[in-house]
Amino acid sequence: MKFSLKNVLIIVMVICMLPITLLASCGESGSNAGYNDTEDYEHTLSSKEIADSLWAATYDPGTTAETYVPGGAEEVDYEGYKFTFLNTAEQYLMYNYIDPELTGDVLDDTCYERNIVVEDKFNIEISEEQQPFEKLATFAKNLILNDEDVYDAMYIPTSHLTPIISENLFYDLMEIEELHMEQIWWDQPLITRNIIEDRLFYATSDLHLMAFEGVWCMYFNENMMKELNLELPYQMALDGKWTFDQLKQYCSAAANLNGDATWNFDPYGNVRYGMVDFGNSLYSAYSMGAVFASRDENGRYQFTADTDQHFLSVWESLINFYGPQNGLQLIANGEDLATDGYFTVFMADRAMFLHAELKGATMLREWSGDFGLLPEPKYDENQENYESIVFFECPAFCIPTTNTNLERTGTIVDYLTYESYKELLPRYYDIHVSLKALGKQESIDVLKLIRGTRGAEPSFFYAWTDDLSTELRRLAGSNEFSLASAMQTYKDAVISRINATYDTYPALRHAGD
């Protein structure tokens, strides 16, 4: 059991955090002051998303979180029970820990203190055991099939989890009354999109930060923009005017052979590109409002991509952007820091934009260059909201059917989630990302916008469109406009998978079975 003299530890934590807190309150005179080098920045959060969206406000959870009192939590004593999570080992250089040691790192220490609070409240011990990312789902499946009650809760990548839900291995979270799934400390945009037949077998929240670090966004090279006399696009984004056409214009201004013979990438060459990523045009399509499946009037998902003119127009635009070898973009190695990796290309001043996950903010904080943050662009200004997609291998919380005490599990996990939202998220937001990594107030304001528009398309999580998605990405990379043929080839398979999900879900195991 961890050392749990809570009051002493809290005092120590406050003392340890004091210099950072002072830095945050004195930012205008320090190196992280945001407006010194962009005097024309208006600092007006005028976009409709920030003004109107409840979810967009969750970067500042104080008042909402304080209103929650977990039912019966003050009276519960679990008599030293060891509550164990199955979790993924580190993957994609994102923060993956649930139960870290006290190390002096802001996130480690805040997670540690959060666990101390919950352990003391319920008289429990919290622990986690990790398995390699790619082996995690198979490991969990074998345990459950062998009826081994080892883990109270699990975090499994959604892309690996959904195929085994149909084998009756997880409980419906909506049936566990101690889990307040309707509350804001759970990721509502993902939850509402992933409820099928009023059932939900996995969810995400700030208890596991990969759901935040895995949201896709864009970084840009400020110095390069200034050299080219281009407007820094912060206010454009906050005004809701950051669009795909704007991205293309900026990329066109940046693309330059610089004396090289071709646009082919050479680590020792001079070509400068508009944007670098590793080929996830699927994410760009989602950000521009192109989805494979939509709910009908009865709330049931239907495959609509083949008849949705907006979907087809978005993908034609992506093929035009990704296909030609004209320097507007470079598909680089997906290994983050490889010699030809997408982060390496950006940090070598070889591209104006980097298309990557939010984890990039911390990866870039030691870079000597100046960078800014943007959401992925809208298709055009007629699109009402930005759409910031969470990567579809995001680990999600689920409860195995070997668990014999759902009331205890629901009580503990919901309170851990609440404490994460109330205490961990502000620390992560204000220090780990904002001050340490982003540094400039302009980027911090954009981060609020990204946080408020996170979501994901169920087609990715439920693997309805895997083969069609692969084909569309191939078309984009090879400059082929065979969209109608691709739809015709894969349509029946997509519809069959959607129907199979709807046929399976009502018959899956209930919490009381």
FENMO-V682234 format. One record per residue. PSI is psi in radians with two decimals (NA if undefined). OMEGA is omega in whole degrees, 0 to 359 (* if undefined). D_FIRST is the distance of its C-alpha to the first C-alpha in whole Angstrom. Layout:
PSI;OMEGA;D_FIRST + PSI;OMEGA;D_FIRST
//
This chain:
2.46;179;0 + 2.69;171;4 + 2.14;192;7 + 0.62;170;8 + 1.49;195;12 + -0.77;185;13 + -0.67;178;17 + -0.77;182;16 + -0.68;180;15 + -0.73;179;17 + -0.78;179;20 + -0.75;181;19 + -0.75;180;19 + -0.77;179;22 + -0.74;180;24 + -0.58;184;23 + -0.24;191;24 + -0.82;180;27 + -0.64;180;30 + -0.71;179;29 + -0.73;178;30 + -0.68;177;33 + -0.76;180;34 + -0.72;184;34 + -0.32;182;36 + 0.42;189;38 + -0.49;186;39 + -0.41;181;43 + -0.01;182;43 + -3.05;183;41 + -0.27;181;41 + 0.13;178;39 + 2.34;192;42 + -0.45;192;43 + -0.10;187;47 + -0.62;184;49 + 0.13;177;50 + 1.20;188;50 + -0.38;182;53 + 0.03;180;54 + 2.23;189;51 + -0.35;181;51 + 0.76;177;47 + 1.98;180;48 + 1.36;190;46 + -0.12;183;49 + 2.56;182;48 + -0.57;183;48 + -0.79;182;44 + -0.63;183;43 + -0.66;193;45 + -0.34;190;45 + 2.16;175;41 + -0.72;182;38 + -0.58;180;36 + -0.38;182;38 + -0.01;187;36 + -0.02;173;33 + -0.23;180;32 + 1.41;194;32 + 0.02;193;30 + -1.07;188;30 + -0.68;180;32 + -0.81;183;31 + -0.62;183;28 + -0.32;183;28 + -0.14;187;30 + 2.20;171;27 + 1.95;183;26 + 2.32;184;24 + 2.11;175;25 + 0.02;187;24 + -0.55;183;20 + -0.34;186;21 + -0.06;187;21 + 2.32;174;18 + 1.95;182;16 + 0.26;167;14 + 0.82;175;12 + 0.29;183;9 + 2.41;176;10 + 1.89;181;9 + 2.09;190;11 + 2.26;174;12 + 2.48;163;15 + 2.24;188;18 + 2.86;177;19 + 2.54;168;22 + 2.96;183;22 + 2.38;180;24 + 2.41;176;27 + 0.43;178;30 + 0.56;177;29 + 2.79;179;27 + 2.08;188;23 + 0.01;191;21 + 2.48;170;18 + -0.62;185;15 + 1.20;181;12 + 2.94;172;13 + 2.89;174;12 + 1.93;189;14 + -0.26;188;17 + -0.28;173;20 + 2.44;185;21 + -0.83;183;22 + -0.80;179;20 + -0.82;185;17 + -0.62;179;16 + -0.69;175;17 + -0.74;179;15 + -0.84;181;12 + -0.69;176;13 + -0.78;180;15 + -0.66;178;11 + -0.76;180;10 + -0.81;182;13 + -0.68;177;13 + -0.77;180;9 + -0.64;182;11 + -0.71;186;14 + -0.01;185;13 + 1.08;179;10 + 3.03;170;8 + 2.20;180;6 + 2.35;177;8 + 2.87;175;9 + 2.59;172;13 + 2.44;187;15 + 2.60;173;18 + 2.68;178;22 + 2.48;185;25 + -0.86;185;27 + -0.38;183;30 + -0.09;190;28 + -0.85;184;26 + -0.75;179;28 + -0.72;177;29 + -0.82;180;26 + -0.76;181;25 + -0.79;181;29 + -0.68;178;29 + -0.81;184;25 + -0.75;179;27 + -0.51;178;30 + 0.11;177;29 + 0.71;179;27 + 1.94;181;23 + 1.41;185;21 + -0.66;186;18 + 2.38;178;17 + -0.63;181;17 + 2.76;183;19 + 2.61;169;21 + 1.94;185;22 + 2.40;179;25 + 2.31;185;28 + -0.63;181;31 + -0.38;177;34 + -0.42;185;32 + -0.79;189;31 + -0.60;179;34 + -0.39;183;36 + -0.01;175;34 + -0.67;183;33 + -0.15;179;37 + 0.26;176;35 + 0.77;184;33 + -0.10;184;30 + 2.66;179;28 + 2.66;173;29 + 2.03;183;31 + -0.45;181;28 + -0.31;183;31 + -0.03;182;31 + 1.79;190;28 + -0.38;178;28 + -0.29;174;25 + 2.01;181;25 + 1.23;188;28 + -0.28;181;29 + -0.12;186;32 + 2.83;189;30 + -0.26;178;31 + -0.07;168;27 + 2.62;185;28 + 1.59;186;30 + -0.74;180;33 + -0.65;179;36 + -0.65;180;34 + -0.87;184;33 + -0.57;180;37 + -0.36;185;38 + 0.12;173;36 + 2.17;179;37 + 2.21;181;39 + 0.73;179;41 + 0.39;180;39 + 2.58;183;36 + 2.12;185;33 + -0.06;176;30 + 2.72;181;29 + 2.85;178;28 + 2.77;179;27 + -3.09;179;25 + 0.00;172;24 + -0.58;177;20 + 1.94;193;21 + -0.09;177;24 + -0.37;176;26 + -0.37;176;28 + -0.78;181;29 + -0.34;182;29 + 0.14;178;31 + 2.41;185;34 + 2.48;182;37 + -2.95;180;40 + 2.46;173;42 + 2.60;178;42 + 2.67;181;46 + 1.84;183;47 + -0.76;183;48 + -0.69;180;50 + -0.73;178;52 + -0.75;181;53 + -0.69;178;54 + -0.58;180;56 + 0.13;179;58 + 0.68;178;59 + 2.55;178;56 + 2.27;173;55 + 2.20;195;51 + 0.37;180;50 + -0.98;184;47 + -0.55;176;50 + -0.76;180;51 + -0.79;183;48 + -0.45;177;47 + 0.02;180;50 + 0.37;186;50 + 0.16;178;52 + 1.85;187;50 + 3.00;180;52 + -0.66;177;53 + -0.68;177;56 + -0.75;178;55 + -0.80;181;52 + -0.69;179;55 + -0.75;178;57 + -0.75;180;55 + -0.67;179;54 + -0.67;179;58 + -0.53;183;58 + -0.59;187;56 + 2.25;183;57 + 2.23;178;59 + -0.46;178;60 + 0.70;176;61 + -0.21;177;63 + 2.76;186;61 + -0.56;184;63 + 2.99;177;61 + -0.02;179;58 + 2.46;184;56 + 2.30;174;53 + 2.09;181;53 + -0.40;182;50 + 0.19;181;53 + -2.93;186;55 + -0.08;182;56 + 2.40;174;56 + 2.31;184;54 + 2.82;176;53 + -0.87;183;52 + 2.60;175;49 + 2.36;171;47 + -2.93;178;44 + 0.55;165;43 + 0.18;183;45 + 1.13;177;43 + -0.34;174;46 + -0.74;181;45 + -0.67;178;43 + -0.69;179;46 + -0.76;179;47 + -0.75;182;45 + -0.41;180;45 + 0.27;172;49 + 0.27;180;48 + 1.89;181;49 + 2.59;182;47 + -0.61;185;48 + 2.50;180;47 + 2.65;177;48 + 2.44;175;47 + -2.98;184;51 + -0.32;179;52 + 0.08;179;50 + 0.09;182;47 + 2.38;178;47 + 2.38;176;46 + 2.54;174;50 + 2.08;185;51 + -0.10;187;53 + -0.60;186;53 + -0.38;181;56 + 0.03;182;58 + 1.89;184;56 + -0.57;178;58 + -0.75;178;56 + -0.83;182;53 + -0.68;179;56 + -0.72;179;57 + -0.79;182;54 + -0.55;172;54 + -0.69;178;57 + -0.69;179;56 + -0.67;177;53 + -0.73;178;56 + -0.55;183;58 + -0.81;186;55 + -0.45;189;53 + -0.95;185;56 + 2.55;176;59 + 1.41;186;58 + 0.17;176;59 + -0.09;179;56 + -0.56;179;55 + 2.76;177;52 + 2.22;172;50 + 1.89;185;48 + -3.14;177;46 + 2.36;179;43 + -0.16;174;40 + 2.02;194;38 + -0.89;188;37 + 0.40;174;38 + 2.85;180;40 + -0.63;178;44 + 0.43;180;45 + 2.74;187;42 + -0.59;175;42 + -0.71;181;40 + -0.76;179;42 + -0.78;181;46 + -0.80;184;45 + -0.24;175;43 + 0.21;181;47 + 0.61;181;49 + 0.00;178;50 + 2.52;180;49 + -0.65;182;49 + 2.58;172;47 + 2.15;177;44 + 1.95;188;42 + -3.13;179;39 + 2.90;180;35 + -0.41;176;34 + -0.43;182;31 + -0.43;180;35 + -0.70;178;34 + -0.53;178;32 + -0.53;184;33 + -0.07;189;36 + -0.36;177;35 + -0.07;179;36 + 2.49;183;40 + -0.29;182;42 + 2.96;176;44 + 2.23;180;44 + 2.74;177;43 + 2.91;184;43 + 2.45;176;41 + 2.68;168;43 + 2.84;168;42 + 2.55;188;44 + 2.69;167;48 + 2.90;174;49 + -0.86;174;52 + 3.14;184;55 + -0.22;176;55 + -0.33;177;55 + 2.18;189;52 + -0.80;187;50 + 2.69;164;47 + 2.70;176;45 + 1.95;183;43 + 1.93;191;39 + 2.41;173;38 + 2.35;184;35 + 2.48;193;35 + 0.20;168;35 + 0.31;181;32 + 2.25;176;29 + 2.35;182;26 + 2.57;179;26 + 2.33;175;24 + 2.84;182;24 + 2.09;182;23 + 2.66;181;24 + -0.08;172;27 + -0.23;181;24 + 2.26;184;22 + 0.05;179;23 + 1.45;184;21 + -0.55;178;23 + -0.81;178;22 + -0.79;181;19 + -0.80;179;19 + -0.76;181;21 + -0.82;183;20 + -0.83;184;16 + -0.69;180;18 + -0.66;179;21 + -0.67;174;19 + -0.71;180;17 + -0.77;177;21 + -0.81;179;22 + -0.59;177;20 + -0.76;179;20 + -0.70;185;24 + -0.68;188;24 + -0.78;185;22 + -0.79;183;21 + -0.81;178;25 + -0.69;178;27 + -0.80;179;25 + -0.79;185;26 + -0.87;189;29 + -0.45;186;30 + -1.02;188;29 + -0.70;180;27 + -1.02;192;31 + -1.06;186;33 + -0.80;184;33 + -0.70;190;32 + -0.98;186;34 + -0.81;171;37 + -0.75;184;38 + 2.44;181;41 + -0.58;181;41 + -0.81;180;43 + -0.61;179;41 + -0.70;177;38 + -0.67;177;40 + -0.65;178;41 + -0.65;176;37 + -0.71;180;37 + -0.75;179;40 + -0.80;178;38 + -0.69;184;35 + -0.12;183;37 + 0.36;180;39 + 2.53;175;36 + -2.99;177;37 + 2.65;178;38 + 2.25;180;40 + -0.48;179;39 + -0.62;179;42 + -0.85;183;40 + -0.65;183;36 + 0.03;176;38 + 0.57;179;40 + -0.54;191;44 + 0.46;185;45 + -0.85;183;44 + -0.67;177;47 + -0.72;178;49 + -0.76;178;47 + -0.73;180;47 + -0.71;180;51 + -0.67;177;51 + -0.62;177;49 + -0.75;178;52 + -0.75;181;55 + -0.73;183;53 + -0.44;183;53 + 0.11;176;56 + 0.69;178;58 + 2.39;184;59 + 0.71;184;60 + 0.87;184;60 + -0.77;182;58 + -0.71;180;60 + -0.73;179;60 + -0.75;179;56 + -0.77;181;56 + -0.67;183;58 + -0.71;190;57 + -0.07;185;53 + -0.87;184;54 + -0.68;180;54 + -0.70;179;51 + -0.82;180;49 + -0.69;180;50 + -0.71;180;50 + -0.70;178;46 + -0.80;179;46 + -0.66;180;47 + -0.68;177;45 + -0.80;181;42 + -0.50;176;44 + -0.58;186;45 + -0.76;191;42 + -0.78;182;39 + -0.48;184;41 + -0.04;182;40 + 2.82;186;37 + 2.41;177;34 + 2.82;185;33 + -0.50;182;30 + 0.00;184;32 + NA;*;33
//
